[in-house]
Amino acid sequence: MRLHKVYHRFSLFSLTSPPFLLPPPSSTLFSHYSPPFLLSKRCRFSSRYPTPSLQPMSTSRLHNLLPVGSIATEDAAAPNASLPTSEDDDLNSGYRLPPQEIKDIVDAPPLPALSFSPKRDKILFLKRRSLPPLSELAKPEDKLAGIRIDGNSNTRSRMSFYTGIGIHDLKDDGTLGPEKSIHGFPEGSKINFVTWSKDGKHLALSIRQDQEDGVGSKLRVWVADVETGNARPLFQSPDVFVNAVFDNYVWVNDSTLLVCTIPASRGSPPKKPLVPSGPKIQSNEQKTVVQTRTYQDLLKDEYDEDLFEYYATSQLVLVSLDGNVKLFGEPSIYTSLDPSPDHRYILLSSYHRPFSFNVPCSRFPKKVDLWSADGKFVRTLCDLPVAEDIPIAFNSVRKGMRSLNWRADKPSDLYWVETQDGGDAKVEVSPRDILYTQAADAPEGEQPTIFFKLDLRYGGISWCDDSLALIYESWYKTRRVRTWLVAPGSDTTPRLLFDRSSEDVYSDPGSPMLRRTPAGTYIIAKFRKEDKDATYLLLNGSGATPEGNIPFLDLFDIDTGDKERIWQSNKEKYYESVVALMSDQTEGDLKVNELKVLTSKESKTENTQYYLQQWPDKNPAQITSFPHPYPQLASLQKEMIRYQRRDGVQLTATLYLPPGYDPSRDGPLPCLVWSYPGEFKNKEAAGQVRGSPNEFAGIGPTSPLLWLARKFAILSGPTIPIIGEGKEEANDTYVEQLVGSAEAAVEEVIRRGVAHPDKIAIGGHSYGAFMTANLLAHAPHLFCCGIARSGAYNRTLTPFGFQNEDRTLWEATDTYIKMSPFMAASKIKKPILLIHGEEDNNSGTLTMQSDRFFNALKGHGALSRLVILPFESHGYQSRESIMHVLWETDRWLQKFCVSNSSEDTTSKNDESLGTEGSENKAVASGGGAVAELEDNGLDNLHYYTRSSL
């Protein structure tokens, strides 16, 4: 995957593209820096994995699609009541449901996702179902080269879908016309990969229909007329299927698509030999230094290689809307298809043998070829060898050409970057990266043009025209980020526009808004004012302040650097943000007094709605009226609080209290603290406020906020900064800083009188689970119990780095040992509930981590319980699993937090809980009942993520 694209398979979409997708309005904010090179030239809205990953730096909202709902058996406990002992006999048998008040929130029907047409005159309402049944996850899948494949559908496994599409006209006054449904496909069809044609007149989409025997469940391409809503198969033959393991299809022009199809002559899958041809051998007789993180689902033998090649190989087909079909090139493992802005050329990226048993397919040998749009091979641009030896140090990269793409402001000019340090971030060299450009039709043998030299690592480029482009570079170790203003068409000396720390959110100037070109690409929008000749950019910023985020729009004079704020969010009650530019249909520079933008608006108690605002009056016209997703919590109380760690570091958290709660009348509550540590290089930056007190509280299916319905106080996301200033390594004092931050948070909620000091529980997912176990080991006085989901607990099992640690186990042995709660299992005396997906494929968080940690706890008589969820991965998807996780969590909180019976039960041993359930595996020790994803934490696998624009 090239970094300049946001791939459809992650269900993340650029909103600066005209077919931009808006999230359901119950979104939860997770903002972090990503340069604009992550923006996609074209938008695909599908539903792959509910995994948050990339967030564009420019104006965007991201969407995670959740799959289909299911049924489980009832077993709900009364609010804030401990469970009777008679229930212990069957605690380890079958799937359970949480209390009704939690179940009702999780089962609420999901709101549709929205997508605007290229001309901004129509909106799609993409309809969804909620959680899938476990039977969908139980379907066979092949784990190959770091990905998981549904061989029956020839797609990535566990792929979600839309259930229907409605179209509304968007009128000039912001009102919507009546809904018109896309129709013509069979009832019960599962819809994926919906894409607008460049002229906005057609939609391409894939249709599949699962049957009990699996026949007919492969994907077919359909096209729909946007005006009539009528959909029809694109191919006349019913035997042409999409290969969606990597890329799937792309509009080459307004009437033609290039489709990855399953080769017609492919035959049956290779069969695994009963007797292997020989032993499995890996050799390093050349003494090559190869350090990799703990990747999972890698190829294991020749059979895996053959099977991966079988499923991943596509035959490209050029097909027009009138049914003309033409084969395009030879079958290969195509990973991306990129037409040039003038539609004359296509970049084809592909993987090829020899494959690797040590790294996932993203590091396999990779070739990028240039083809004409009518199917003629032009030349090979690069053929990169397997990349097993990329150093683990942050900012290390692959050798050779990378980020190869089309210039958005030119018909068919290419650009790419090449490292000058051999890809090793530890090598000191200047320049570190060089950016090159070259025309697609350059004569053979012509050398590319050196466009720019960077001393930090290349982070992307935003094109505008021959007078303006912005180049981004950054360096993780120092958190330094720089933005350069260059004139691509002249020899003008580049100008350093911004030079700042990525941690310093208060100094973030915002990102330039992009506009659509007639070719369908996106470039920086330039503005003019009627009374001035100056040229302006429109910077869209999150507006971080000590009082919280206050998003803004600034006119930025590119010559003088002067700024003029032309719009800012209401900061008293609402949180507003600019989602996209809507007035980019005219040629030339845009006029400020004709500016039109799409904004969102929400408050603590009012869910997100979308508005159109047009200058000069700026009167917002509301275009959506989504109902409140959980009206039973509509009056919840939310406050962003600030407090201080003993070493002087300022900390923040969001405190949620149940509807109607009055501390003076009701007294302190049981409290659930849910967090995720973060690393910083600077104490002042670590203490900065992130987020807004006025944002709507998004509640996902496994959110800790669900326990507001059970009368808990929730301390969400208390900052736990692990700081390493200068040359200090943050993790060398991880435990001390972790405990110090937790102590400050607990003291604050007790001081406020909202939390009972003996009834405070700690929990987290992934790296938050790692945090939870460490706090129970090193700060047992703070918490009555803990919930740890999908964590890693023994750092010796991730010897080549984890999270933000890029030293190896042998370079920082003491740190690895000290940070591992597995090594401190004998110190854990408070009840701990461990939950893990049996098929966790996240780097570092093997299911074995929870298995072994539980055995260590049990070996020391710790009150503990382990729940292994069949078929689940790092984040939990099925309704049965999610409901059971909520039941386990609620039972644990009721028994060891609300009742706080841990002091009476720590020494008791209930052997009846040591059996395995027939459906989900739950093992308990001591008596009692229930990640390390390299992400931004806070259980975000089931939140609808939204970028910070």
Secondary structure, 3 states (H helix, E strand, C coil): CCCCCCCHHHCCCCCCCCCCEECCCCCEECCCCCCHHHCCCCCCECCCCCCCCCCCCCCCCCCCCCCCCCCCCCCCCCCCCCCCHHHHHHCCCCCCCCCHHHHHHHCCCCCCEEEECCCCCEEEEEECCCCCCHHHHCCCCEEECCEEEECCCCEECCCCCECEEEEEEECCCCCECCCEECECCCCCCEEEEEEECCCCCEEEEEEECCCCCCCCCCEEEEEEECCCCEEEECCCCCCCCECECCCCEEEEECCEEEEEECCCCCCCCCCCCCCCCCCCCCCCCCCCCCCCCCCCCCCCCHHHHHHHHHHHCEEEEEEECCCCEEEEEEEEEEEEEEECCCCCEEEEEEECCCCCCCCCHHHCCEEEEEEECCCCEEEEEEEECCCCCCCCCCCCCCCCEEEEEECCCCCCEEEEEEECCCCCCCCCCCCCEEEEEEECCCCCCCCCEEEEEECCEEEEEEEEECCEEEEEEEECCCCEEEEEEECCCCCCCCEEEEEEECCCHHHCCCEECEEECCCCCEEECEEECCCCCCCEEEEEECCCCCCCCCCEEEEEECCCCCEEEEEECCCCCEEEEEEEECCCCCCCCEEHHHCEEEEEEEECCCCCEEEEEECCCCCCEECCCCCCCCHHHCCCEEEEEEEECCCCCEEEEEEEECCCCCHHHHCCEEEEEECCCEEECCHHHHCCCCCCCCCCCCCCCCCHHHHHCCCCEEEECCCCEEECCCCCCHHHHHHHHHHHHHHHHHHHHHHCCCEEEEEEEEEEECHHHHHHHHHHHHCCCCCCEEEEECCCCCHHHCCCCECCECCCCCCCHHHHHHHCHHHHHHHCCCCEEEEEECCCCCCCCCHHHHHHHHHHHHHCCCCEEEEEECCCCCCCCCHHHHHHHHHHHHHHHHHHHHCCCHHHHCCCCCHHHCCCCCCCEEEEECCCCCCCCCCCCCCHHHCCEECCC
